[in-house]
Structures are given as C-alpha cells and as structure tokens.
C-alpha cells in the first residue's frame, strides 16, 4: 500500500517494454513508441497527480529493450542521475517493467537503492520501499522469481520455434543476405535481387580470373558500386552494426571474402552459425560448422555449385598477385614439385636486354640440400601444358560423341542411382550409431559399463556419425552437380567443349580444367586434370553399354 508523506521527492518514472511483448517496430511503421509505453506513462502520471509530495524530474523510456538484464541505455542514464543526486525516487508500473532478472532486481531493491537513499515504488504491485514490511520481504522475491521464470519460458519457446524454422529452411534473419531480398508474400523465403545478384556473379567471376579480394573490392569501389550495408540503407533498411564508425562504408576484402565463402548463393539455406548461452547472456558463441543447419534447394541459386566449389578451392590455395600485378599468374596455386611436393615459384630475370621467366622448386630455393631446382622456363611450360590440354580435349570430345550415341541422360540416371544407394547406406549408419550411442547411456545407468568404457564408446559412435554425415554431405553435393546436367555452362564437360579451339594457356584454362601440374627434372611435367573420377565413371559406363551391345565408339586415349 502507498502512503503519504511530507517529504518532497524528485521522481523518475521508468517505462520499459521488450520487442517480444510489445507492438513497437523498428521497420518503420510510423510509431515513435509502443502502445504499452503510452499506457504505462498514463498510469504513472495519474499516480503522481494524486501525490503532491512528488515532483517529476524526468522520464526514462527503454522501448524495445529486454528485462532480462540491465544493459539498457535509459536505465543507465537514470542511474547516472541517481548518483548525481538529481533523483531520490523511482516509480514503475510493476516489478516486471523494472526487470525480469530476479537476482539483479533483488540487488537493486534490497541493497543498491537503500544505500543511495532511493525510494522505489511499483504501483500495480502495491510496493513501496519506505513502507515495506516483513510480508513484502517474502512476497517481492517470489514476484521477481515469477517474472524471471516468465522470461525463461518465453526464451525456451522462442528458441524452439526458431530452431524448427531453421530446420525447415525458412529464413529467420532480420535482413536478407546481399544478392537476395525477402519475398513480399513470405518473409521467410528469399528471392533474387537481380541488381545485387549481378554484382555477386561478377565477384565470383573476377575471383576465378585471378583477382584477389582486395583487388575486387578496389574495382567495385572504382565502379561506384554501393557496399552491402550502403545498398541496404539506400533501399530503406534500417540496418545498424557495431563495425561501422562514421562516414560511408566502402567495399573491403572482408566483405568480398564473406560473399565468396557464403554457401547461400548456391541455393542452400545455412543458419544457426551462432547462439547465446541463455536468455540472460547476450554474448555470442560461434558454433562448429558441423552444428550449422543446412537445407538444400531452399531458394533459387545465384552461383552454380561447381563454380562455388571451384572458388573455395582457389581460396584454400591462398593465391596472391604480385605488387605490380592486378591478377595472379596462370599457374598460381596449381603447380608443384614432382618429387618433394613443394609449391613451384615463378621467378623473373632480366639480362642482355631480355626478360626471362622460369619456375623453380620453393623448397630448393629456401634450402638447396632439401631438393633439386626442378627448373623450367615459362615458355616451355606453356607449350607443354597447351599440347597436353589439347590432347585431353580431343579425348573428352570423343567421349562426348560416344555419350550422344546412347540414350540421353542414361549416365546421369546411373550415377544418381548409385549415389542415392550410398546416401541410404550412410543414413542407416547414422541411425544405427545414434541408437548405439543412446544404448550406452542406459548401460552406464544400469552399471553394465564403467564410466571410462562409456566415454570411449560414446566418442567412437560420435566419430562414426560425424564421418557418415560428412560423406552424406558430399554425396548430396555430387548428386546436385549431376542433376544440373551435362549441358549447363558450369558443368565440367561443357568446360572442355568451351576450350576446344584453345591456342594458348590462360588463368581461366588452368582453373577450369587443371587440378595440378607437377614439374620434374629435365623440364618434364605431369598435368592432372579436374573431374578425373567423373571421367572414369563415364568411361566405365560407356564400356558397360558397349558390352551390352550398344554401338559405342570408345575414346582412344585415357585421361591423365
């Protein structure tokens, strides 16, 4: 019950509403505050009107702020004014508006406010620290505990609902990733933003051509292309981030690399990369990649899977252009010593008015006792690689013609059937080991296993499950690649068709067709081509067709 007094109080009225239980919107609905904040203010102003000993000093409003912690800007401002002696009374609608952390609420009400000489009033709860009795000392902690439990319950329900949405492939992010936009008819579905998607395609294309993320960022800035943050702002999104300090945000290597590594551009919805420990702690915890939630074919792809995988390989190779170059040299990241396996480095020598370029084993360059030089001139290397590639293309085109002699798509159906059988097997492995893993818990409880035996078996079953999941993920990607068809621009067979009239070696030729080049002594080389496994599978399929009586002319040469 609230009592009257002769003392004059300088009053702060504190108003709070979280985003989860109010109608405040940060997306621009025209409201400056939520309806509940207005209602809280009206109630507290009516209360002040009935108590002449109270004078309003200021109003402190945290609209859209959680009550599970006290990291709120207006609450902090109020406490600063309290410590400066400007306020000696705080009034709230009820204890839940003050906060929902029962430990922190109790600390403020029972310790901090009495030490600072602050009178605290919760109107609807009938609580006033100046007149709190023994009953209040028992009831108030329970009310705070109930408010805290309410937040915990809401948090569990929200987390569970969001997890279900993630596993269904629904986009739960506040903003669509650059290159996409939220579907106007379904906010949990992504559709392509054609303008930004073209920029994404250019970024991937430039990376394949040998440009570094820094060089790509510089080119985008030179062309006047808005960075992802500025583009969102230009389209009306009220995006805020702690990374931006001031001025206009430009493209940088971090933004470019983030796009190049984002699997979402292949049509895969990837979410759940980070979380928080609980509803009270907002510190972000980044999950292991194996714990991310991935849903295939959730939206239209901007980048094909083969091109995405190719770029990931290029990024792993950590290729860099020289200071005076805009792009890396043709063989960067793909040429190695045939004996020790070390990367082969490109060297330039000027002499006699001429410029000589050659390649040498990096291990020998660092320590001559480790390996021999394996030196080869660039013009000789270019010619040898060109002849090898031309021969490979002729073999592939012979195989292509052989494929056209049999029923269209027969190979794809054969491969998909094998992949699906393997996928079913891996799924069974995962299911079986999950059952076994649950069984060891029961055996531990029953005393059949010691704790050491339990931990050993648990780790063993978990390792089997992780291995099967990795194989299953690769099989899913392989199936997706085949389903794209042999006629698509980014399919491996079309790449060989594309270069059938090749007359010189370029970076694009090396990236698209060659896995690695090994350099041996006496300028001998070995060229290892990409997609060797697929080639071997098709050759095996063609031989099976020939054995079954089909009139198939097999290629005369084998792939290296």
C-alpha positions in Angstrom: 0.0 0.0 0.0 1.3 3.5 -0.9 1.4 6.1 2.0 1.5 9.9 2.0 4.5 11.8 3.5 5.6 15.4 4.0 9.0 15.0 2.2 9.3 16.3 -1.3 10.6 13.7 -3.8 12.3 14.3 -7.1 10.8 11.5 -9.1 12.0 9.4 -12.1 9.3 7.4 -13.9 10.8 4.4 -15.6 9.0 2.8 -18.6 10.1 -0.4 -20.4 8.7 -2.8 -22.9 10.6 -5.6 -24.8 10.2 -6.2 -28.5 8.7 -9.7 -27.8 5.8 -8.4 -25.8 5.0 -5.1 -27.4 4.0 -3.6 -30.8 7.0 -1.4 -31.3 8.5 -1.8 -34.7 12.0 -0.9 -36.0 11.0 -1.4 -39.6 9.2 1.9 -39.9 5.6 1.6 -39.0 5.2 5.3 -38.2 5.1 4.8 -34.4 7.5 6.6 -32.2 6.7 4.3 -29.3 4.6 1.3 -28.4 1.1 1.5 -27.1 2.1 -0.2 -23.8 4.7 2.6 -23.1 1.9 5.2 -23.5 -0.3 3.2 -21.1 2.5 2.9 -18.6 3.0 6.7 -18.7 -0.7 7.5 -18.3 -0.9 5.2 -15.2 2.2 6.7 -13.6 1.2 10.3 -14.3 -2.2 9.7 -12.7 -0.3 8.3 -9.7 1.9 11.4 -9.5 -1.2 13.7 -9.7 -2.5 12.1 -6.5 0.7 12.7 -4.6 1.6 16.3 -4.2 4.8 15.5 -2.4 6.2 14.1 -5.6 7.7 16.2 -8.4 8.5 14.7 -11.8 12.2 15.2 -12.6 12.4 13.2 -15.8 11.0 10.2 -17.8 13.2 7.3 -18.7 12.0 5.1 -21.5 13.5 1.8 -22.7 11.2 0.8 -25.5 12.0 -2.5 -27.2 14.5 -3.5 -24.5 14.7 -6.8 -22.7 14.2 -7.0 -19.0 16.5 -10.0 -18.5 19.5 -7.7 -18.0 20.1 -4.1 -17.0 22.2 -3.2 -20.0 19.6 -0.6 -21.1 20.6 3.0 -22.2 17.8 4.8 -20.4 18.1 2.8 -17.2 21.9 3.6 -17.2 21.0 7.3 -17.7 18.6 7.2 -14.8 21.2 5.6 -12.5 23.7 8.3 -13.5 21.2 10.9 -12.4 20.6 9.0 -9.2 24.3 9.0 -8.4 24.5 12.7 -9.1 21.7 13.4 -6.5 19.1 14.6 -9.0 16.6 11.8 -8.2 15.6 10.3 -4.9 12.5 8.3 -6.0 11.9 5.8 -8.8 8.4 4.8 -9.9 7.5 1.9 -12.2 4.2 0.4 -13.2 5.1 -3.0 -11.8 8.2 -5.1 -10.9 8.2 -6.8 -14.3 8.7 -3.3 -16.0 11.7 -2.7 -13.8 13.3 -6.0 -14.7 12.9 -9.8 -15.1 16.3 -11.0 -13.6 15.2 -11.8 -10.0 18.8 -11.7 -8.7 19.6 -8.3 -10.1 16.2 -6.9 -9.2 16.6 -8.0 -5.6 20.1 -6.5 -5.5 18.8 -3.1 -6.6 15.7 -3.1 -4.4 17.3 -4.5 -1.3 20.8 -3.2 -1.5 21.7 -0.5 -4.0 18.6 1.7 -3.7 18.7 1.7 0.2 22.4 2.6 0.1 21.7 5.5 -2.3 18.7 6.7 -0.3 16.3 6.0 -3.2 12.6 5.3 -2.6 11.3 2.7 -5.0 7.6 2.3 -5.9 5.9 -0.4 -8.0 2.4 0.9 -8.4 0.4 -2.1 -9.5 2.2 -4.4 -7.1 1.4 -2.0 -4.2 5.1 -2.0 -3.2 6.9 1.0 -1.6 10.3 0.6 0.0 9.6 3.4 2.5 6.8 1.2 3.9 7.8 -2.3 3.1 7.0 -4.8 5.8 8.1 -8.3 6.6 5.4 -9.7 4.3 6.9 -7.7 1.4 10.3 -9.1 2.1 8.9 -12.6 1.5 6.4 -11.8 -1.4 8.6 -9.5 -3.5 11.4 -12.0 -4.2 8.7 -14.5 -5.3 7.2 -12.0 -7.6 10.7 -11.3 -9.1 11.3 -15.0 -9.4 7.9 -15.4 -11.3 8.9 -12.6 -13.6 12.3 -14.2 -14.3 10.6 -17.6 -14.9 8.3 -16.0 -17.4 11.3 -14.7 -19.4 12.9 -18.1 -19.2 9.7 -19.8 -20.5 9.4 -17.3 -23.3 13.1 -17.8 -24.3 12.7 -21.5 -24.5 9.6 -21.2 -26.7 11.2 -18.7 -29.0 14.4 -20.7 -29.3 12.4 -23.9 -30.1 10.3 -22.1 -32.7 13.3 -20.6 -34.4 15.0 -23.9 -34.5 12.0 -25.5 -36.2 12.0 -22.7 -38.7 15.7 -23.2 -39.4 15.4 -27.0 -40.0 12.5 -26.3 -42.4 14.8 -24.0 -44.3 12.9 -20.8 -43.5 15.0 -17.6 -43.4 14.7 -16.2 -39.9 17.3 -13.4 -40.3 16.2 -9.8 -39.9 17.7 -8.9 -43.3 18.3 -10.9 -46.5 21.9 -11.5 -47.4 23.3 -9.3 -50.2 22.1 -10.6 -53.6 18.7 -11.6 -52.2 15.6 -9.9 -50.8 12.7 -11.1 -48.6 9.8 -12.5 -50.6 6.9 -9.9 -50.3 4.5 -12.8 -50.0 6.5 -14.8 -47.5 9.1 -13.1 -45.3 10.8 -16.4 -44.5 11.6 -17.1 -48.2 14.4 -15.4 -50.3 14.1 -14.3 -53.9 16.8 -12.9 -56.1 17.6 -9.2 -56.1 18.8 -9.1 -59.7 20.9 -5.9 -59.4 22.9 -7.2 -56.3 22.9 -10.7 -57.8 24.8 -9.5 -60.8 27.4 -7.9 -58.5 27.8 -11.3 -56.7 28.2 -13.1 -60.1 30.9 -10.5 -61.0 32.7 -11.1 -57.7 32.9 -14.9 -58.3 33.9 -14.4 -61.9 36.7 -12.0 -61.0 38.0 -14.4 -58.4 38.2 -17.2 -60.9 40.1 -14.8 -63.2 42.7 -14.4 -60.6 41.8 -11.2 -58.8 42.4 -11.0 -55.0 39.6 -10.0 -52.6 41.4 -6.7 -52.1 41.6 -6.1 -55.8 37.9 -7.0 -56.3 36.9 -4.6 -53.5 39.0 -1.8 -55.2 37.4 -2.4 -58.5 33.9 -2.3 -57.0 34.7 1.0 -55.3 36.1 2.4 -58.5 32.9 1.5 -60.3 30.9 3.2 -57.6 29.1 0.1 -56.5 27.4 0.5 -53.1 28.7 -1.8 -50.4 26.2 -4.3 -48.9 25.5 -2.0 -45.9 25.1 1.2 -48.0 22.9 -0.7 -50.5 20.6 -1.9 -47.8 20.3 1.7 -46.4 19.7 3.0 -49.9 16.8 0.6 -50.2 15.3 1.8 -47.0 16.5 -0.9 -44.5 17.3 0.5 -41.0 20.4 -1.7 -40.6 22.7 -1.0 -37.7 26.1 -2.5 -36.9 28.8 -2.1 -34.4 31.5 -2.3 -37.1 30.8 0.9 -38.8 32.2 4.0 -37.2 31.5 7.0 -39.4 31.2 8.1 -43.0 30.2 6.0 -46.0 31.0 2.3 -45.8 33.1 1.0 -48.8 33.8 -2.4 -50.1 36.8 -4.2 -48.5 38.4 -7.6 -48.7 36.4 -8.8 -45.7 33.1 -8.1 -47.4 34.3 -9.7 -50.6 35.6 -12.8 -48.9 32.4 -13.1 -46.9 30.4 -13.3 -50.2 32.8 -15.7 -51.8 32.5 -18.1 -48.9 28.8 -17.9 -48.4 27.1 -21.2 -49.5 23.7 -19.5 -49.5 24.4 -18.3 -53.1 24.1 -22.0 -54.3 20.5 -22.2 -53.1 21.4 -23.7 -49.7 19.9 -22.1 -46.6 22.6 -22.1 -43.9 21.7 -20.8 -40.5 22.4 -21.4 -36.8 26.0 -20.4 -37.1 26.0 -18.7 -33.7 24.0 -18.6 -30.5 23.9 -17.2 -26.9 24.4 -19.2 -23.7 21.0 -18.4 -22.3 18.3 -15.8 -22.2 20.2 -13.6 -19.8 23.6 -13.6 -21.5 23.8 -11.9 -24.9 27.4 -12.9 -25.6 27.6 -14.6 -29.0 29.1 -18.1 -29.2 30.1 -19.3 -32.7 29.2 -22.9 -33.4 31.3 -25.5 -35.2 30.5 -25.9 -38.9 29.1 -29.4 -38.2 26.4 -27.9 -36.0 25.1 -25.4 -38.6 21.7 -26.1 -40.0 21.8 -26.6 -43.8 18.8 -27.1 -46.0 19.4 -27.8 -49.7 17.5 -26.2 -52.6 15.6 -23.8 -50.4 15.7 -20.8 -52.9 17.0 -20.0 -56.4 20.7 -20.2 -56.7 22.8 -17.2 -58.0 26.1 -19.2 -58.3 26.2 -22.8 -59.5 27.6 -25.5 -57.2 30.6 -26.3 -59.5 31.6 -22.6 -59.7 31.2 -22.2 -55.9 33.3 -25.3 -55.2 36.0 -24.1 -57.6 36.2 -20.7 -55.8 36.5 -22.4 -52.4 39.5 -24.4 -53.8 41.1 -21.2 -55.1 40.6 -19.6 -51.7 42.2 -22.5 -50.0 45.2 -22.2 -52.3 45.8 -18.7 -50.9 46.9 -17.4 -54.2 48.2 -13.8 -54.3 49.2 -11.4 -57.1 52.5 -9.6 -57.1 52.7 -5.9 -56.2 52.7 -4.8 -59.8 50.0 -7.3 -61.0 46.3 -7.0 -61.0 45.8 -10.8 -61.1 47.8 -13.9 -60.3 49.8 -15.7 -62.9 48.2 -18.6 -64.8 49.6 -21.4 -62.8 49.4 -19.8 -59.3 48.4 -22.4 -56.7 48.3 -25.3 -59.2 52.0 -26.0 -59.9 54.2 -28.2 -57.6 57.5 -30.0 -57.5 57.1 -33.6 -58.8 59.5 -35.0 -56.2 59.1 -33.2 -52.9 55.6 -31.8 -53.5 56.5 -28.2 -52.5 55.0 -25.3 -54.5 56.9 -24.2 -57.5 57.5 -20.4 -57.6 57.8 -18.1 -60.5 61.0 -16.1 -61.0 61.9 -13.3 -63.4 65.4 -12.5 -64.6 66.5 -9.6 -66.8 69.7 -9.9 -68.8 71.0 -8.9 -72.2 68.0 -6.7 -72.8 65.7 -9.6 -72.4 63.3 -10.8 -69.7 63.4 -14.5 -68.8 60.6 -16.1 -66.7 61.1 -19.6 -65.2 59.7 -21.7 -62.4 61.8 -23.3 -59.6 61.0 -25.6 -56.6 60.4 -23.4 -53.5 62.0 -26.0 -51.2 65.3 -25.8 -53.1 65.1 -22.0 -53.2 64.9 -22.0 -49.4 67.4 -24.8 -48.8 69.4 -26.3 -51.7 70.0 -29.5 -49.7 66.3 -30.3 -49.5 65.5 -30.8 -53.1 66.9 -30.0 -56.6 65.8 -26.9 -58.6 63.4 -28.7 -61.0 63.7 -25.5 -63.1 61.6 -25.0 -66.2 61.2 -21.9 -68.4 57.7 -20.5 -68.7 57.6 -20.6 -72.5 58.5 -24.3 -72.4 56.0 -24.9 -69.7 53.2 -23.1 -71.6 53.8 -25.2 -74.7 53.9 -28.5 -72.9 50.7 -27.7 -70.9 49.0 -26.5 -74.1 49.8 -29.7 -76.0 48.6 -31.8 -73.1 45.4 -29.9 -72.7 44.7 -30.1 -76.4 45.1 -33.9 -76.3 42.8 -34.1 -73.3 40.2 -32.0 -75.0 40.2 -34.3 -78.0 39.8 -37.3 -75.7 36.9 -35.6 -73.9 35.2 -34.7 -77.1 35.5 -38.3 -78.3 33.8 -39.3 -75.1 31.1 -36.7 -75.6 30.3 -38.1 -79.0 30.2 -41.6 -77.6 27.7 -40.3 -74.9 25.5 -38.9 -77.7 25.2 -42.3 -79.3 23.3 -43.7 -76.3 20.0 -42.7 -74.7 20.1 -39.2 -73.4 20.7 -38.8 -69.6 21.4 -42.5 -69.1 24.7 -41.8 -67.4 23.1 -39.3 -65.1 20.4 -41.7 -64.0 23.0 -44.5 -63.5 25.2 -42.2 -61.3 22.3 -40.8 -59.3 21.1 -44.3 -58.6 24.5 -45.2 -57.2 24.7 -42.0 -55.2 21.2 -42.5 -53.7 22.1 -46.1 -52.7 25.2 -44.8 -50.9 23.2 -42.0 -49.3 20.7 -44.5 -48.0 23.6 -46.6 -46.5 25.2 -43.5 -44.8 21.8 -42.6 -43.3 21.5 -46.1 -41.9 25.0 -45.8 -40.4 24.0 -42.6 -38.7 20.7 -44.0 -37.4 22.4 -47.2 -36.2 25.1 -45.4 -34.3 22.6 -43.0 -32.8 20.8 -46.0 -31.4 24.0 -47.5 -30.1 25.0 -44.2 -28.6 21.7 -44.0 -26.7 22.2 -47.6 -25.6 25.5 -46.9 -23.8 23.8 -44.3 -21.6 21.3 -47.0 -20.4 24.2 -49.5 -19.9 26.0 -46.8 -17.8 23.0 -46.2 -15.7 22.5 -50.0 -15.3 26.1 -50.4 -14.2 27.0 -52.6 -17.1 29.7 -50.2 -18.3 32.2 -48.3 -16.3 32.4 -44.5 -16.9 35.7 -44.9 -18.8 34.1 -47.6 -21.1 31.1 -45.4 -21.6 33.2 -42.4 -22.6 35.3 -44.5 -25.0 32.2 -46.0 -26.7 30.4 -42.6 -26.8 33.4 -41.0 -28.6 33.6 -43.9 -31.1 29.9 -43.7 -32.0 30.1 -39.9 -32.3 33.1 -40.2 -34.6 31.3 -42.7 -36.8 28.2 -40.4 -37.0 30.4 -37.4 -37.9 32.2 -39.3 -40.6 28.9 -40.6 -42.1 27.5 -37.1 -42.1 30.5 -35.7 -43.9 30.2 -38.5 -46.6 26.4 -37.8 -46.8 27.0 -34.1 -47.4 29.5 -34.8 -50.2 27.1 -37.2 -51.8 24.3 -34.6 -51.7 26.7 -32.1 -53.4 27.7 -34.8 -56.0 24.0 -35.5 -56.8 23.3 -31.8 -57.1 26.2 -31.4 -59.6 25.0 -34.3 -61.8 21.4 -33.1 -61.7 22.5 -29.8 -63.2 23.0 -31.7 -66.4 25.9 -32.1 -68.9 24.7 -29.1 -71.0 25.0 -26.4 -68.3 27.6 -23.8 -68.8 29.4 -24.6 -65.5 29.4 -28.4 -65.9 32.8 -29.9 -66.3 32.1 -31.4 -69.7 31.0 -28.1 -71.1 34.2 -26.5 -69.9 36.2 -28.8 -72.2 33.8 -28.1 -75.1 34.3 -24.4 -74.4 38.1 -24.6 -74.9 38.1 -27.0 -77.9 39.9 -24.4 -80.1 42.4 -23.4 -77.4 45.6 -21.9 -78.8 47.2 -20.5 -75.6 47.3 -21.1 -71.8 45.4 -18.6 -69.6 44.4 -18.4 -66.0 40.8 -19.4 -66.8 42.0 -22.6 -68.7 44.1 -23.7 -65.7 41.4 -23.0 -63.1 38.6 -24.7 -65.1 40.5 -27.7 -66.4 43.6 -28.5 -64.4 43.8 -29.8 -60.8 47.6 -29.5 -60.5 50.8 -29.6 -62.5 53.9 -31.5 -61.3 57.3 -30.4 -62.5 60.2 -33.0 -62.6 63.8 -32.8 -63.7 64.8 -32.2 -67.3 61.7 -30.0 -67.8 59.3 -32.9 -67.7 55.8 -32.2 -66.4 52.7 -34.1 -65.4 49.2 -32.5 -65.8 46.5 -33.7 -63.6 43.0 -32.7 -64.8 39.9 -32.0 -62.8 36.9 -34.3 -62.6 39.1 -37.5 -63.1 36.6 -39.5 -61.1 33.6 -38.4 -63.2 35.6 -39.2 -66.3 36.5 -42.7 -65.0 32.8 -43.3 -64.1 31.6 -42.3 -67.6 34.3 -44.4 -69.3 33.2 -47.4 -67.2 29.6 -46.7 -68.1 30.4 -46.5 -71.8 32.2 -49.8 -71.6 29.2 -51.4 -69.9 27.0 -50.0 -72.7 29.4 -51.5 -75.3 29.4 -54.8 -73.6 25.5 -54.8 -73.6 25.5 -54.5 -77.4 25.3 -50.7 -77.8 27.3 -49.3 -80.8 29.5 -47.1 -78.9 33.0 -45.9 -80.1 35.2 -45.5 -77.0 37.8 -42.7 -76.8 41.3 -43.9 -77.8 43.1 -42.1 -75.1 42.9 -42.1 -71.3 42.8 -39.1 -69.0 45.9 -38.2 -67.0 
